[in-house]
Structure formats: structure tokens, C-alpha cells
């Protein structure tokens, strides 16, 4: 073994584990390209030696600290456009070379310094600083003395500020929802002259919203709030004011034969001024690439410095078969209608889509949700198999290994609501929180999942309150108010529960779930007379309402609470069967 004094350059990738979880193939590809095309040749040209590559980094040795730092600066400049952000450190110290690897205090200190580095930056020891401060033109920030494990004396550290290169770490969690840029995507106008093509323009709009929602630094107004402007020509400034957003994206779609023309424009909400506009003429076979192009252009207009890093996370995988995509898009209005006949038509379309593309994750997830709706509503024609089918399709969707947040969330929601596999359901929902926290509309589904799945009422409350705050025009707002009322009911704050459930009832007088909750709360508050009146209205709306159907649909983790609710319905006059 050889003992010697050596200059070492060490590096790893910021948030590598999280990036792998979000997009394994993309992360591995970016790391491989950086390693083979930039890191290895640059170190070699600068007379360095790659000692080893680790899973997300490398260790290199140089003859001088000046050469090591110059190489680090060159690498950070070359890697600045990579979606991965590298942290680096340079140290001068004693090492032990066993012929295959190097060890010792010098490596230990370098690893500690690398942990102090900002993404895209370099940290150096005091010994390195003393040798390079008058030789390398950079700014040096004194980080003070740093404790290093297994090293008796603290180590002086400096951050190297590379001129012309931004190295400040972006703290996503430090941005409040009001500080983040926000955008509303209005429904793209169907200019085809064919009302039957409406589903296509709506689907394009929804996919753009979903793609943008992948970005942690961007607040995206929920789809259902944006879609309240469908068929209108609103003043952009009014839209921005009503939805509390900084930017508005609008456009039109003209589909003719096998070609589609999309016009899109981004406007500043306060002034209504144009920021960006583009026209796209494409063959329909390129429609998925086209959606990514639009997303990339919007992101580039809002925040150029982040677009290259974030656009890769915004891209989603799509089925290659356009017929399957068409079938999926046509199913969406029926799923969202909560009407039994429309639901059946939607499920038929989704089954056809899955026949064409068996691993079409989004179609599988929406099929699961369609059956879950049937099971929970107790519609005529409902079978005991519907709940089982919902779970089966959810598991099939998850089995595709997709990272699409809508798929993960819908599947998690279905699995918790059917009680088939609540732990897996909650795990799927948790992944969405980590990877796509700005999917505001879908926080409503998260709330139901936490409330029914594991009884985490605090987390459920936070999710539903976010939905109500960010999606104030959502047509499903009545359901979200009802959910919040249910949460307060479960924690025993009955007055609050009654207030939210009554608000839900005012928003949608035909929603039976709101009637049920109001009845149960009134009975517990001792107002039997008013509960009986609400029960009578409910039976007028739906004469098939029964205690047994409600018992089947509700699966509160707290079974004692469920028993109390069911008994309240009986006392108010709801029939047993």
C-alpha cells in the first residue's frame, strides 16, 4: 500500500434517490451521458485519474489542487444544462492507495465538504483555499470550521462561487403558494366545426394541465375550475383575478382528417399582455410530442433557467395507438357526470381502449374509478362484482409501473375506498404527494383516501382545504365540502361538520351523500325533527336509499362512528332495505 499526499475531487448528484423514484430511465440516462460524454473525458484531458464511479458520483485524483479545482469548475460549467445537479468538493490530504481504491482522512474530509456544497457548486478545504486563492479567479465564501466524523480537529471550509454560473440552491419548500408562479389553462376552443370533436380539444387541455402539475415550483389551477370558462370568451384579467393566477394559457384546436392545428398563447394576467404565442401544424401521430412541445414552450416563457431541468419531469408516457387515446378521451365526460347511464357508456369506451392497449395505465385507472363510482352509488344494475372489478383494474394500472400522478392517485383512492388494499392505496397516494404536490384538484381524492384508508384526519383535512382554496370554481366543490364535513364529523366537531355538509347540500341539492351526512349529524345533535325532514327529501330524490346501501358504501376506519351514523339514519326514517 502506498501512503501519499494527494489532491482529490469528489462529486455526487443532488436528490438522486428521489429523481430515480420519479423517473428511473430518464435519471439513469442523464447520469450515463454526463459520465461518458463530459466527466470522464474532462478529467482525463486535465491530467486527472478517475479512481472510481459510484452509483451517483465519482472520485478523481490530481497532481495539484489547482488542477483539481480548475477541473471541477470546468465540469460544473459543462454540466449546468444537465437535468442532474452535481455537488463537488476538492481537498488536499493524506491518502492510502491499495492499488484499486484510495482511502484515508483526505477522502473522509472531501466527502464531508461535498455534503456542504450547493447543487451546481464546489466546496473546498482551507488547505486548498490557501493554494488557489491568488491563482484561480473565483469568489470564495468562508463557511467557517466544520466538524468531520473521525477527524479530531475541525476543518476550515469555503464555498467557491463560480463567475457566470448560478449555484444557489433552490429551496422548493421555502416557496409559499403565493410566491410561486401560478397558471390557469383555459379549455382550448374546438374550431373543427364538429361538436363531436369536443372531447379531443378538452383532452389536450387536460393533458397540458396534468403535465404542468408535475412541477413543484409551479402552482397550476385545477382543471375543473379552469373548465368553468368553457364556451366563453372571458376577459383574461378577470380570469386571473377570479382564479388568483399570474398567467393564463388559452388556445384553439382545429382537427381535419389526420391533421391538427393548435394555436396557443400565454398571457400575463394582470395586464392581459401577450407573453408568448405559437402555432403548431402536425400529423395526429405526433400529438403526444406536440403536447410536450407546448408544455416546454410555456415553461420556457415562465422560467427559462428551470425549463431544461424541469421539462423532463413534466413529460409523460402515452400509448402509441391513437385509437386507444381517442376512446379514453371520449370516456371522460361520462366518468365525471356521476350519472349511471353515462357511467356505463364511459366504461364501455374504456374497456375498448384497454383492449387496444392492455397496459394503458390511465385507461385502467379510470376504469377502476368508474367501477368504484358504481359500487359506491348503488345504482340499479350494480353487482357485487363492481367493487372487486374496481380493485382489479387499480392493481393492473399500478402493475404497469407508471409514474403518472393521476394514475397513482386514482388507484390509491380506489383501493382505499373499496378496502381491498388500503395500505397499498395510501402508499400510492403518498407517492403523489412527493412527486406532484401541486395537483390541487386531486387533493380532494387524497383527502378521501386518508380519511377512509388510514384515518389520518389531519392530513385529510390539509388536503381538502388546499383543494377548496386553490380550486374555488371546481364543479365538484360540493363533494369537497362534504368531505370536509365528514372529517369534522369524525373528529367530533359537529357544528363545523353540519356547516360544511349543509353548504355542500346548497351547492348540489341532489347529492345524496350530503343528505346522509346532514341527517346523521342532526340526529347526533338531537334535532330529530329536522333530520326527518331531510330524510323525507332524500327519499323523494332517490326512493332506493336504504340503510343497507349506506352501510355498504361507507367504510370509516372508526367502526363505532359508522354504527352511530347508521343508527342515526334509522331514527330519521331511512328504511332498512
C-alpha positions as CSV (number, residue, x, y, z in Angstrom):
1,X,0.0,0.0,0.0
2,X,1.2,3.5,-0.8
3,X,0.8,6.5,1.5
4,X,0.9,9.9,-0.1
5,X,-0.4,13.5,-0.1
6,X,-2.9,13.9,-2.9
7,X,-5.5,16.4,-4.3
8,X,-8.9,14.8,-4.8
9,X,-12.1,15.9,-6.5
10,X,-15.3,14.1,-5.3
11,X,-18.9,14.5,-6.5
12,X,-22.4,13.2,-6.2
13,X,-25.9,14.1,-7.5
14,X,-28.4,16.1,-5.6
15,X,-31.6,14.2,-4.7
16,X,-30.5,11.2,-6.8
17,X,-32.8,8.8,-4.9
18,X,-35.8,11.0,-5.4
19,X,-35.1,11.5,-9.0
20,X,-34.7,7.7,-9.6
21,X,-38.1,7.2,-7.9
22,X,-39.8,9.8,-10.2
23,X,-38.1,8.9,-13.5
24,X,-35.7,5.9,-13.3
25,X,-34.9,5.7,-17.1
26,X,-34.5,9.4,-17.5
27,X,-32.2,9.8,-14.5
28,X,-30.0,6.8,-15.4
29,X,-29.8,8.1,-19.0
30,X,-28.8,11.6,-17.9
31,X,-26.2,10.3,-15.5
32,X,-24.7,7.9,-18.1
33,X,-24.5,10.7,-20.7
34,X,-22.8,13.1,-18.1
35,X,-20.4,10.4,-17.1
36,X,-19.4,9.2,-20.5
37,X,-19.5,12.4,-22.5
38,X,-18.4,15.1,-20.0
39,X,-16.9,13.8,-16.7
40,X,-14.5,11.1,-17.8
41,X,-13.0,12.9,-20.9
42,X,-12.7,16.2,-19.0
43,X,-10.9,14.6,-16.1
44,X,-8.6,12.8,-18.5
45,X,-7.8,15.9,-20.6
46,X,-6.9,17.8,-17.3
47,X,-4.4,15.1,-16.4
48,X,-6.5,13.6,-13.7
49,X,-7.4,10.0,-12.8
50,X,-10.8,8.6,-12.2
51,X,-10.4,6.4,-9.2
52,X,-13.9,5.1,-9.3
53,X,-17.5,5.9,-10.3
54,X,-20.1,5.3,-7.6
55,X,-23.9,4.9,-8.2
56,X,-24.4,8.6,-8.4
57,X,-20.9,10.2,-8.4
58,X,-17.2,9.8,-8.9
59,X,-13.8,10.2,-7.1
60,X,-10.8,11.6,-9.0
61,X,-7.2,12.3,-8.1
62,X,-5.0,15.1,-9.4
63,X,-1.3,16.0,-9.1
64,X,-2.2,19.6,-7.9
65,X,-5.1,21.2,-6.1
66,X,-5.1,23.9,-8.8
67,X,-5.7,21.4,-11.5
68,X,-8.4,19.6,-9.3
69,X,-10.4,22.9,-8.8
70,X,-10.0,24.1,-12.4
71,X,-11.4,20.7,-13.5
72,X,-14.3,21.0,-11.0
73,X,-15.2,24.5,-12.3
74,X,-15.0,23.3,-15.9
75,X,-17.2,20.3,-15.1
76,X,-19.8,22.4,-13.4
77,X,-20.0,24.8,-16.4
78,X,-20.3,21.9,-18.8
79,X,-23.0,20.2,-16.7
80,X,-25.0,23.3,-16.0
81,X,-27.7,22.4,-18.6
82,X,-28.0,18.8,-17.4
83,X,-31.2,17.9,-15.6
84,X,-29.0,16.5,-12.8
85,X,-27.3,18.8,-10.4
86,X,-23.8,17.8,-9.1
87,X,-22.2,18.8,-5.8
88,X,-18.4,18.8,-5.7
89,X,-15.6,19.2,-3.3
90,X,-11.8,19.4,-3.5
91,X,-9.4,18.5,-0.7
92,X,-5.7,18.1,-0.2
93,X,-4.8,15.4,2.3
94,X,-3.2,12.1,3.2
95,X,-4.5,9.0,1.3
96,X,-3.8,5.3,1.2
97,X,-3.6,3.7,-2.2
98,X,-4.2,-0.1,-2.2
99,X,-3.9,-0.4,-6.0
100,X,-7.6,-0.5,-6.6
101,X,-9.0,2.3,-4.5
102,X,-7.9,5.2,-2.3
103,X,-8.8,5.7,1.4
104,X,-7.9,7.8,4.4
105,X,-8.5,11.0,6.1
106,X,-8.2,13.1,2.9
107,X,-11.1,11.2,1.3
108,X,-13.2,11.4,4.5
109,X,-12.8,15.2,4.7
110,X,-13.6,15.6,1.0
111,X,-16.8,13.6,1.4
112,X,-17.8,15.9,4.3
113,X,-17.1,19.0,2.2
114,X,-19.0,17.6,-0.7
115,X,-22.1,17.3,1.5
116,X,-21.8,21.1,2.3
117,X,-21.7,22.0,-1.4
118,X,-24.7,23.6,-3.1
119,X,-26.1,21.9,-6.2
120,X,-24.0,23.1,-9.1
121,X,-21.3,24.4,-6.7
122,X,-18.0,23.4,-5.2
123,X,-16.7,23.3,-1.6
124,X,-13.0,23.3,-0.8
125,X,-10.9,22.9,2.4
126,X,-8.8,25.6,3.9
127,X,-5.6,24.0,2.6
128,X,-6.9,24.1,-0.9
129,X,-8.0,27.7,-0.5
130,X,-4.6,28.8,0.6
131,X,-3.1,27.5,-2.6
132,X,-5.6,28.7,-5.1
133,X,-7.0,32.0,-3.8
134,X,-4.5,34.0,-5.8
135,X,-4.4,31.7,-8.8
136,X,-8.0,30.9,-9.7
137,X,-10.4,33.8,-10.5
138,X,-13.4,33.0,-8.4
139,X,-15.3,34.2,-5.4
140,X,-14.7,32.3,-2.1
141,X,-17.2,32.3,0.8
142,X,-16.0,31.4,4.2
143,X,-18.1,28.6,5.7
144,X,-16.2,28.5,8.9
145,X,-14.9,25.5,10.8
146,X,-16.7,22.2,10.1
147,X,-16.8,19.1,12.3
148,X,-15.8,15.9,10.4
149,X,-16.5,12.4,11.7
150,X,-13.4,10.5,12.8
151,X,-11.2,13.7,12.4
152,X,-10.0,15.2,15.7
153,X,-9.7,18.8,14.5
154,X,-12.4,20.9,12.8
155,X,-11.8,21.6,9.1
156,X,-12.0,25.1,7.5
157,X,-14.3,25.2,4.5
158,X,-15.0,27.6,1.7
159,X,-17.7,27.7,-1.0
160,X,-16.4,28.5,-4.5
161,X,-18.7,31.0,-6.3
162,X,-18.1,30.3,-10.0
163,X,-18.4,33.6,-12.0
164,X,-21.1,33.4,-14.7
165,X,-22.7,30.3,-13.2
166,X,-25.7,30.3,-10.8
167,X,-25.0,27.9,-7.9
168,X,-27.6,28.9,-5.4
169,X,-29.7,26.1,-4.2
170,X,-33.4,26.4,-5.0
171,X,-35.4,25.5,-1.9
172,X,-38.8,24.4,-3.2
173,X,-40.2,24.1,0.3
174,X,-39.4,27.7,1.1
175,X,-41.8,29.0,-1.6
176,X,-45.3,29.7,-0.4
177,X,-48.2,29.1,-2.7
178,X,-48.5,32.9,-3.2
179,X,-44.8,33.3,-4.1
180,X,-44.8,30.5,-6.7
181,X,-45.8,31.5,-10.2
182,X,-49.3,30.3,-11.0
183,X,-51.1,29.4,-14.2
184,X,-54.6,28.7,-15.4
185,X,-55.1,26.7,-18.6
186,X,-58.4,27.6,-20.2
187,X,-60.2,24.9,-22.3
188,X,-58.9,25.0,-25.8
189,X,-61.6,26.1,-28.3
190,X,-62.8,23.4,-30.7
191,X,-62.6,25.1,-34.2
192,X,-63.2,22.0,-36.2
193,X,-66.9,22.8,-36.9
194,X,-67.8,19.4,-35.5
195,X,-69.2,19.2,-32.0
196,X,-68.3,15.5,-31.7
197,X,-64.6,16.6,-31.7
198,X,-65.1,18.5,-28.5
199,X,-63.7,15.6,-26.4
200,X,-60.4,15.9,-28.3
201,X,-59.8,19.6,-27.5
202,X,-60.8,19.0,-23.9
203,X,-58.4,16.1,-23.7
204,X,-55.5,18.1,-25.0
205,X,-56.2,20.8,-22.4
206,X,-56.4,18.3,-19.6
207,X,-53.2,16.7,-20.5
208,X,-51.3,20.0,-20.6
209,X,-52.7,20.8,-17.1
210,X,-51.5,17.4,-15.9
211,X,-48.0,17.9,-17.4
212,X,-47.6,21.3,-15.8
213,X,-48.9,19.9,-12.5
214,X,-45.8,17.7,-12.3
215,X,-43.7,20.8,-11.5
216,X,-43.1,21.5,-7.8
217,X,-42.3,25.2,-8.4
218,X,-45.5,26.0,-10.3
219,X,-49.0,26.3,-9.0
220,X,-51.5,25.1,-11.5
221,X,-55.1,26.0,-11.2
222,X,-57.2,22.8,-11.1
223,X,-58.8,21.5,-14.3
224,X,-62.4,21.8,-13.1
225,X,-62.0,25.5,-12.1
226,X,-60.5,26.3,-15.5
227,X,-63.2,24.4,-17.3
228,X,-65.9,26.6,-15.9
229,X,-64.9,29.1,-18.6
230,X,-65.6,26.6,-21.4
231,X,-67.6,28.1,-24.3
232,X,-67.0,31.7,-23.0
233,X,-64.7,34.5,-24.2
234,X,-63.8,35.9,-20.8
235,X,-61.5,38.9,-20.2
236,X,-58.1,37.5,-19.3
237,X,-57.7,40.0,-16.5
238,X,-61.0,38.9,-15.0
239,X,-59.9,35.2,-15.2
240,X,-56.6,36.0,-13.5
241,X,-58.4,37.9,-10.7
242,X,-61.1,35.2,-10.1
243,X,-58.6,32.3,-10.1
244,X,-55.8,34.2,-8.4
245,X,-53.2,33.3,-11.0
246,X,-50.3,35.1,-12.6
247,X,-50.5,33.6,-16.1
248,X,-53.3,32.3,-18.4
249,X,-52.8,29.9,-21.2
250,X,-55.5,29.7,-23.9
251,X,-55.7,28.3,-27.4
252,X,-57.7,26.6,-30.1
253,X,-57.7,23.3,-31.9
254,X,-58.7,22.6,-35.5
255,X,-58.8,18.9,-36.4
256,X,-59.3,17.9,-40.0
257,X,-58.7,14.4,-41.2
258,X,-55.4,13.2,-40.0
259,X,-54.0,16.7,-39.3
260,X,-54.4,19.0,-36.3
261,X,-53.6,22.7,-36.0
262,X,-53.1,24.1,-32.4
263,X,-52.8,27.8,-31.6
264,X,-51.7,28.6,-28.1
265,X,-50.9,31.8,-26.3
266,X,-49.6,32.7,-22.9
267,X,-50.9,36.0,-21.3
268,X,-49.9,37.9,-18.3
269,X,-52.9,38.0,-16.0
270,X,-52.6,41.5,-14.5
271,X,-52.3,43.3,-17.8
272,X,-53.6,40.8,-20.3
273,X,-50.5,41.3,-22.4
274,X,-49.2,38.6,-24.7
275,X,-46.0,36.8,-23.5
276,X,-45.8,34.0,-26.0
277,X,-47.8,32.7,-28.9
278,X,-47.2,29.7,-31.2
279,X,-48.9,27.7,-34.0
280,X,-48.5,24.0,-34.4
281,X,-49.4,22.0,-37.5
282,X,-48.9,18.3,-37.0
283,X,-50.0,14.9,-38.1
284,X,-52.1,13.3,-35.4
285,X,-49.4,10.6,-34.9
286,X,-47.2,13.3,-33.4
287,X,-49.9,14.6,-30.9
288,X,-48.0,13.4,-27.8
289,X,-44.8,15.1,-28.9
290,X,-46.9,18.1,-29.7
291,X,-48.2,18.3,-26.1
292,X,-44.7,18.1,-24.7
293,X,-43.7,20.9,-27.1
294,X,-46.4,23.2,-25.9
295,X,-45.6,22.4,-22.3
296,X,-41.9,23.1,-22.9
297,X,-42.6,26.5,-24.6
298,X,-44.9,27.6,-21.7
299,X,-42.3,26.6,-19.1
300,X,-39.6,28.4,-21.1
301,X,-41.6,31.6,-21.1
302,X,-42.2,31.5,-17.4
303,X,-38.8,30.4,-16.1
304,X,-36.1,29.8,-18.7
305,X,-33.5,28.9,-16.1
306,X,-35.5,25.9,-14.9
307,X,-37.0,24.7,-18.1
308,X,-34.2,22.2,-19.1
309,X,-34.2,20.7,-15.6
310,X,-37.9,20.5,-15.1
311,X,-39.4,19.7,-18.5
312,X,-38.1,16.1,-18.3
313,X,-40.1,15.6,-15.2
314,X,-43.2,17.1,-16.9
315,X,-43.1,14.6,-19.8
316,X,-45.4,11.6,-19.5
317,X,-45.6,8.4,-21.3
318,X,-48.6,7.9,-23.6
319,X,-50.0,4.9,-25.6
320,X,-48.7,4.8,-29.1
321,X,-52.1,3.9,-30.5
322,X,-54.2,6.9,-31.3
323,X,-57.5,4.9,-31.3
324,X,-57.0,4.0,-27.7
325,X,-56.3,7.6,-26.8
326,X,-59.4,8.7,-28.6
327,X,-61.5,6.1,-26.7
328,X,-60.1,7.3,-23.4
329,X,-60.8,10.9,-24.1
330,X,-64.4,10.2,-25.1
331,X,-64.9,8.4,-21.8
332,X,-64.0,11.3,-19.5
333,X,-67.3,13.2,-19.6
334,X,-69.3,10.1,-18.7
335,X,-67.0,9.3,-15.8
336,X,-67.2,12.9,-14.4
337,X,-71.0,13.0,-14.8
338,X,-71.8,10.7,-11.9
339,X,-74.8,9.5,-14.0
340,X,-75.5,5.8,-14.2
341,X,-76.2,5.7,-18.0
342,X,-73.2,7.9,-18.8
343,X,-71.0,5.9,-16.5
344,X,-71.9,2.7,-18.3
345,X,-71.1,4.3,-21.7
346,X,-67.8,5.5,-20.3
347,X,-66.9,2.1,-19.0
348,X,-67.7,0.5,-22.4
349,X,-65.3,3.0,-24.1
350,X,-62.6,2.4,-21.5
351,X,-62.8,-1.4,-22.0
352,X,-62.3,-0.9,-25.7
353,X,-59.3,1.3,-25.1
354,X,-57.8,-1.3,-22.8
355,X,-58.4,-4.0,-25.4
356,X,-56.4,-2.0,-27.9
357,X,-53.6,-1.2,-25.4
358,X,-53.7,-3.6,-22.5
359,X,-51.1,-1.8,-20.4
360,X,-52.7,1.7,-20.9
361,X,-52.3,2.8,-17.3
362,X,-54.5,5.8,-17.4
363,X,-57.4,4.0,-19.1
364,X,-57.0,1.2,-16.5
365,X,-57.1,3.7,-13.6
366,X,-60.2,5.4,-14.9
367,X,-61.9,2.1,-15.4
368,X,-61.2,1.3,-11.8
369,X,-62.7,4.6,-10.8
370,X,-65.7,4.0,-12.9
371,X,-66.5,0.7,-11.2
372,X,-65.8,2.3,-7.8
373,X,-68.4,5.0,-8.5
374,X,-70.9,2.3,-9.5
375,X,-70.2,0.4,-6.3
376,X,-70.4,3.4,-4.0
377,X,-73.6,4.9,-5.6
378,X,-75.6,1.7,-5.5
379,X,-77.2,2.4,-8.9
380,X,-79.7,0.0,-10.4
381,X,-77.7,-2.7,-12.2
382,X,-75.0,-2.6,-9.6
383,X,-73.5,-6.0,-8.9
384,X,-71.3,-7.2,-6.0
385,X,-68.6,-7.7,-8.6
386,X,-68.2,-4.0,-9.3
387,X,-66.2,-3.4,-6.1
388,X,-63.9,-6.3,-7.0
389,X,-63.6,-5.1,-10.6
390,X,-62.6,-1.6,-9.3
391,X,-59.8,-3.1,-7.2
392,X,-58.6,-5.4,-10.0
393,X,-58.3,-2.6,-12.5
394,X,-56.5,-0.4,-10.0
395,X,-54.0,-3.2,-9.4
396,X,-53.5,-3.7,-13.1
397,X,-52.8,0.0,-13.6
398,X,-50.2,0.0,-10.8
399,X,-48.7,-3.1,-12.2
400,X,-47.6,-1.1,-15.3
401,X,-45.0,0.7,-13.1
402,X,-46.3,4.1,-14.3
403,X,-45.3,7.3,-12.5
404,X,-48.3,9.3,-13.9
405,X,-49.6,11.0,-10.7
406,X,-53.3,10.8,-11.8
407,X,-53.0,7.1,-12.2
408,X,-51.2,6.7,-8.8
409,X,-53.8,8.8,-7.1
410,X,-56.9,7.3,-8.7
411,X,-55.6,3.8,-7.9
412,X,-54.8,4.8,-4.4
413,X,-58.2,6.3,-4.0
414,X,-60.0,3.2,-5.4
415,X,-58.0,0.8,-3.2
416,X,-58.8,2.7,0.0
417,X,-62.4,3.3,-0.8
418,X,-63.0,-0.4,-1.7
419,X,-61.0,-1.5,1.4
420,X,-59.3,-4.0,-0.9
421,X,-55.7,-3.0,0.0
422,X,-55.8,0.3,1.9
423,X,-52.1,0.2,2.8
424,X,-51.1,-0.1,-0.9
425,X,-53.7,2.7,-1.6
426,X,-52.2,5.0,0.9
427,X,-48.7,4.2,-0.3
428,X,-49.7,5.1,-3.9
429,X,-51.2,8.4,-2.6
430,X,-48.1,9.3,-0.7
431,X,-46.0,8.9,-3.8
432,X,-48.2,11.6,-5.5
433,X,-47.6,14.0,-2.6
434,X,-43.9,13.5,-3.0
435,X,-43.7,13.8,-6.8
436,X,-46.6,16.2,-7.7
437,X,-47.7,18.3,-4.8
438,X,-49.4,20.9,-6.9
439,X,-52.1,18.7,-8.4
440,X,-54.6,20.8,-6.4
441,X,-57.8,19.3,-7.8
442,X,-56.7,15.8,-7.0
443,X,-56.0,16.7,-3.3
444,X,-59.7,16.1,-2.9
445,X,-59.2,12.4,-3.7
446,X,-56.2,12.4,-1.4
447,X,-58.4,13.6,1.4
448,X,-60.9,10.8,0.9
449,X,-58.1,8.3,0.7
450,X,-56.5,9.4,4.0
451,X,-59.9,9.8,5.7
452,X,-61.2,6.3,4.7
453,X,-57.9,4.5,4.3
454,X,-55.9,5.0,7.5
455,X,-57.9,7.5,9.5
456,X,-55.2,10.2,9.1
457,X,-57.8,13.0,9.5
458,X,-55.3,15.8,9.9
459,X,-53.6,15.0,6.6
460,X,-57.0,14.6,5.0
461,X,-58.1,18.0,6.3
462,X,-55.0,19.7,4.9
463,X,-55.5,18.1,1.5
464,X,-59.2,19.1,1.2
465,X,-58.6,22.6,2.5
466,X,-55.9,23.0,-0.2
467,X,-58.3,21.8,-2.9
468,X,-61.0,24.3,-1.8
469,X,-58.5,27.1,-1.6
470,X,-56.8,26.6,-5.0
471,X,-59.9,25.3,-7.0
472,X,-62.6,27.8,-6.0
473,X,-64.7,27.2,-9.1
474,X,-64.5,23.5,-9.2
475,X,-67.8,21.9,-10.2
476,X,-67.0,19.1,-7.7
477,X,-66.7,21.6,-4.9
478,X,-69.8,20.3,-3.3
479,X,-68.1,16.9,-2.9
480,X,-65.1,18.5,-1.3
481,X,-67.2,20.5,1.2
482,X,-69.0,17.3,2.0
483,X,-65.6,15.5,2.6
484,X,-64.5,18.3,4.9
485,X,-67.8,18.0,6.8
486,X,-67.2,14.2,7.1
487,X,-63.7,14.9,8.5
488,X,-65.2,17.2,11.2
489,X,-67.8,14.7,11.9
490,X,-65.2,12.0,12.6
491,X,-63.2,14.3,14.9
492,X,-66.4,15.2,16.8
493,X,-66.8,18.8,15.9
494,X,-70.4,18.5,14.9
495,X,-71.3,22.2,14.4
496,X,-68.5,22.6,11.9
497,X,-69.4,19.3,10.3
498,X,-73.0,20.4,9.9
499,X,-72.0,23.8,8.4
500,X,-69.8,22.2,5.7
501,X,-72.3,19.5,4.8
502,X,-75.2,22.0,4.6
503,X,-73.0,24.1,2.3
504,X,-72.4,21.0,0.1
505,X,-76.2,20.4,0.0
506,X,-76.8,24.0,-1.1
507,X,-74.3,23.6,-3.9
508,X,-75.8,20.4,-5.1
509,X,-79.3,19.6,-3.7
510,X,-79.4,16.2,-5.5
511,X,-76.2,14.8,-3.9
512,X,-77.4,12.0,-1.7
513,X,-74.2,11.8,0.3
514,X,-74.7,15.3,1.6
515,X,-78.2,14.5,2.7
516,X,-77.0,11.4,4.5
517,X,-74.3,13.3,6.4
518,X,-76.7,16.1,7.4
519,X,-79.2,13.6,8.7
520,X,-76.6,11.7,10.8
521,X,-75.2,15.0,12.3
522,X,-78.7,16.4,13.1
523,X,-79.7,13.2,14.9
524,X,-76.5,13.3,17.0
525,X,-77.2,17.0,17.8
526,X,-80.6,16.0,19.0
527,X,-82.6,17.7,16.2
528,X,-84.7,14.6,15.2
529,X,-87.4,16.7,13.6
530,X,-85.1,18.4,11.1
531,X,-83.3,15.1,10.4
532,X,-86.7,13.5,9.5
533,X,-87.4,16.4,7.1
534,X,-84.1,15.9,5.3
535,X,-84.6,12.2,5.2
536,X,-88.0,12.7,3.5
537,X,-86.4,14.9,0.9
538,X,-83.7,12.3,0.3
539,X,-86.3,9.5,-0.2
540,X,-88.1,11.8,-2.7
541,X,-84.9,12.2,-4.7
542,X,-84.0,8.5,-4.5
543,X,-86.5,6.1,-3.2
544,X,-83.9,3.3,-3.3
545,X,-81.9,4.9,-0.5
546,X,-81.6,2.4,2.3
547,X,-79.6,1.8,5.5
548,X,-78.1,-1.3,3.9
549,X,-76.8,0.6,0.9
550,X,-75.2,3.3,3.0
551,X,-73.7,0.6,5.2
552,X,-72.1,-0.9,2.1
553,X,-70.8,2.4,0.8
554,X,-69.2,3.9,3.9
555,X,-66.0,2.4,5.4
556,X,-64.9,4.8,8.1
557,X,-61.8,3.3,9.9
558,X,-63.7,4.1,13.1
559,X,-66.4,1.4,13.0
560,X,-68.1,2.7,16.2
561,X,-68.6,6.0,14.4
562,X,-70.1,4.2,11.4
563,X,-72.5,2.3,13.6
564,X,-73.6,5.6,15.2
565,X,-74.2,7.2,11.8
566,X,-76.2,4.2,10.6
567,X,-78.4,4.3,13.7
568,X,-79.0,8.0,13.1
569,X,-80.3,7.2,9.6
570,X,-82.7,4.6,11.1
571,X,-84.0,7.1,13.7
572,X,-84.7,9.6,11.0
573,X,-86.8,7.2,9.0
574,X,-84.5,5.8,6.3
575,X,-85.7,2.2,5.5
576,X,-83.5,-0.8,6.2
577,X,-83.6,-2.1,2.6
